[in-house]
Amino acid sequence: SDLRLGNVIGGRPVTYVNVDIDTIKKAAISMLKAGIPAFFGSDVGKFSDSRSGITDPALYDYGLAFNISLSMDKAQRLKVGASAATHAMVLTAVQVEDGKSVRWRVQNSWGESAGDKGFFVMADKWMDEFVYQVVVDPAFVSKEVRDILQMEPIVLPLWLVCPIIIDVVSNVLIQGPNGCACIECLEAFDVIIIALRE
């Protein structure tokens, strides 16, 4: 099932802006440094162990076990429906070394029997591969990203983008590096969305 924000009657609207994963991480780190946890959507079933509370693309070696290659990148997995945002969790802390995130502390909603009393450790590489949206306050993104919120939304035809974006929102704000919304520019963004609370 798709993760949907803005599905509460009378709730605040949620606006989505496509950005690269580094922009998402920077915003999430800034929020955590300010003491504000960040809600995020991911494909929790991939390379994740609920008993130990570890999410890491190196967790299982399917190639060794089954003599197969699972070499699709994030955009390819989205295009063929092999991955989507299936579950929401909360980023509560991050380990940063030499200015780069290494791993994240995640609070899950599966109760204290999952992970370490409900908390998981997420490898930074897992965030790259399986996190699709992070909800952040606009104050924690650049002016360039905030300015996109003032633009008229571009509603893209279904066949131009992956199902996760169209299924989640109908008023996606997207601007490629050349001011366009073509599939080539969307792929340059790794088809990652950042959700901004108003």
C-alpha positions as CSV (number, residue, x, y, z in Angstrom):
1,S,0.0,0.0,0.0
2,D,1.1,3.6,-0.6
3,L,2.0,5.9,2.2
4,R,-0.3,8.9,2.0
5,L,0.2,12.2,3.8
6,G,-2.5,14.8,3.9
7,N,-5.3,12.3,4.2
8,V,-6.9,13.7,7.3
9,I,-10.2,15.6,6.8
10,G,-9.6,19.2,8.0
11,G,-5.8,18.5,8.3
12,R,-3.1,20.8,7.1
13,P,-2.2,20.4,3.4
14,V,1.1,18.8,2.5
15,T,3.2,20.0,-0.4
16,Y,5.8,17.8,-2.1
17,V,9.0,19.0,-3.8
18,N,11.3,16.7,-5.6
19,V,14.9,17.1,-4.4
20,D,18.0,14.9,-4.3
21,I,18.9,12.7,-1.3
22,D,21.6,15.0,0.0
23,T,19.1,17.8,0.3
24,I,16.7,15.5,2.2
25,K,19.5,14.4,4.5
26,K,20.7,18.0,5.2
27,A,17.2,19.1,6.1
28,A,16.6,16.0,8.4
29,I,20.0,16.6,10.1
30,S,19.1,20.3,10.6
31,M,15.8,19.4,12.2
32,L,17.4,16.8,14.5
33,K,20.1,19.2,15.6
34,A,17.2,21.6,16.5
35,G,15.7,18.8,18.6
36,I,12.8,18.1,16.2
37,P,12.2,14.5,15.0
38,A,11.4,14.0,11.3
39,F,8.6,11.8,10.0
40,F,9.6,9.8,6.9
41,G,8.3,7.2,4.5
42,S,10.3,4.2,3.3
43,D,10.1,0.7,1.9
44,V,10.6,-0.9,5.3
45,G,10.4,-4.5,4.1
46,K,13.6,-4.3,2.1
47,F,16.9,-5.3,3.8
48,S,15.3,-4.8,7.2
49,D,15.2,-7.1,10.2
50,S,12.5,-6.2,12.7
51,R,13.8,-8.4,15.4
52,S,17.3,-6.8,15.6
53,G,16.0,-3.4,14.4
54,I,18.6,-3.1,11.6
55,T,17.9,-1.7,8.2
56,D,21.0,-2.0,5.9
57,P,21.4,-3.0,2.3
58,A,24.3,-5.1,3.4
59,L,22.1,-7.0,5.9
60,Y,21.5,-10.0,3.5
61,D,23.6,-11.3,0.7
62,Y,20.9,-12.6,-1.7
63,G,23.5,-13.1,-4.5
64,L,25.4,-15.6,-2.3
65,A,22.3,-17.3,-1.0
66,F,20.4,-17.6,-4.2
67,N,23.0,-17.0,-6.9
68,I,21.0,-14.0,-8.3
69,S,21.8,-10.4,-8.8
70,L,19.4,-7.7,-7.5
71,S,21.3,-4.9,-9.1
72,M,18.4,-2.5,-9.9
73,D,19.0,1.1,-8.7
74,K,16.3,3.1,-6.9
75,A,14.8,4.6,-10.0
76,Q,14.6,1.2,-11.8
77,R,12.9,-0.4,-8.7
78,L,10.3,2.4,-8.7
79,K,9.6,2.1,-12.4
80,V,8.9,-1.7,-12.2
81,G,7.0,-1.5,-8.9
82,A,9.7,-3.4,-7.0
83,S,9.8,-0.7,-4.3
84,A,7.5,2.0,-2.9
85,A,7.0,3.9,0.4
86,T,5.1,1.3,2.4
87,H,5.6,2.4,6.0
88,A,6.2,5.6,8.0
89,M,8.7,6.0,10.9
90,V,10.4,8.8,12.7
91,L,14.1,9.9,12.5
92,T,15.2,10.6,16.1
93,A,19.0,10.9,15.9
94,V,21.8,10.8,13.4
95,Q,25.5,9.9,13.7
96,V,27.6,12.4,11.6
97,E,31.3,11.8,10.9
98,D,33.4,14.3,8.9
99,G,30.2,16.2,8.0
100,K,28.4,13.1,6.5
101,S,25.6,11.1,8.0
102,V,26.7,7.5,8.8
103,R,23.6,6.0,10.4
104,W,20.2,7.1,11.8
105,R,18.2,6.2,14.9
106,V,14.6,5.4,13.9
107,Q,11.6,5.1,16.1
108,N,9.1,2.5,14.7
109,S,5.5,2.0,15.6
110,W,5.6,-1.8,15.9
111,G,5.9,-1.8,19.7
112,E,8.8,-2.5,22.1
113,S,9.3,-6.1,20.9
114,A,10.6,-4.8,17.5
115,G,14.2,-3.7,17.4
116,D,15.7,-2.2,20.6
117,K,12.5,-1.3,22.5
118,G,10.9,0.0,19.3
119,F,14.0,1.7,17.9
120,F,15.9,0.7,14.8
121,V,19.4,1.6,13.4
122,M,19.2,2.6,9.8
123,A,22.4,2.6,7.7
124,D,22.9,5.8,5.7
125,K,23.1,3.7,2.5
126,W,19.7,2.2,3.3
127,M,18.3,5.8,3.5
128,D,19.8,6.4,0.1
129,E,18.1,3.3,-1.4
130,F,14.7,3.0,0.5
131,V,13.6,6.3,1.9
132,Y,11.2,8.2,-0.4
133,Q,10.0,11.1,1.6
134,V,10.8,13.1,4.7
135,V,8.5,15.7,6.2
136,V,10.4,18.9,7.2
137,D,9.6,22.4,8.2
138,P,10.4,24.8,5.3
139,A,12.7,26.7,7.7
140,F,15.1,23.8,7.4
141,V,15.6,23.8,3.6
142,S,17.3,26.4,1.3
143,K,15.5,29.4,0.0
144,E,15.7,27.8,-3.5
145,V,13.6,24.9,-2.3
146,R,11.2,27.2,-0.3
147,D,10.8,29.3,-3.5
148,I,9.4,26.3,-5.3
149,L,6.5,26.3,-2.8
150,Q,5.4,29.7,-4.3
151,M,5.2,28.2,-7.8
152,E,2.0,27.0,-9.4
153,P,1.8,23.2,-9.0
154,I,2.6,21.2,-12.1
155,V,0.3,18.2,-12.5
156,L,2.2,15.6,-14.4
157,P,0.5,13.0,-16.6
158,L,0.7,9.5,-15.0
159,W,3.1,8.1,-17.6
160,L,5.7,10.8,-17.0
161,V,6.7,9.8,-13.4
162,C,6.8,6.8,-11.2
163,P,3.6,5.7,-9.5
164,I,4.8,6.7,-6.0
165,I,4.6,10.4,-6.8
166,I,1.2,10.4,-8.6
167,D,-0.3,8.0,-6.1
168,V,0.7,10.2,-3.2
169,V,-0.2,13.6,-4.5
170,S,-2.0,15.2,-7.4
171,N,-0.4,18.6,-7.1
172,V,3.3,17.9,-7.2
173,L,5.7,20.8,-7.5
174,I,8.5,19.8,-9.7
175,Q,11.2,21.8,-11.5
176,G,14.1,20.2,-13.2
177,P,17.5,21.9,-13.6
178,N,16.3,23.6,-16.8
179,G,12.9,24.6,-15.4
180,C,11.2,21.7,-17.0
181,A,9.5,18.5,-15.7
182,C,10.7,15.9,-18.2
183,I,11.4,12.4,-17.2
184,E,15.2,12.9,-17.7
185,C,15.2,15.7,-15.1
186,L,13.1,13.7,-12.7
187,E,15.5,10.8,-13.0
188,A,18.3,13.2,-12.1
189,F,16.5,13.7,-8.8
190,D,16.5,9.9,-8.2
191,V,12.7,10.2,-7.9
192,I,12.9,11.2,-4.3
193,I,10.4,13.5,-2.7
194,I,10.7,15.8,0.3
195,A,7.4,16.8,2.0
196,L,7.2,20.3,3.4
197,R,4.9,21.1,6.3
198,E,3.2,24.5,6.0
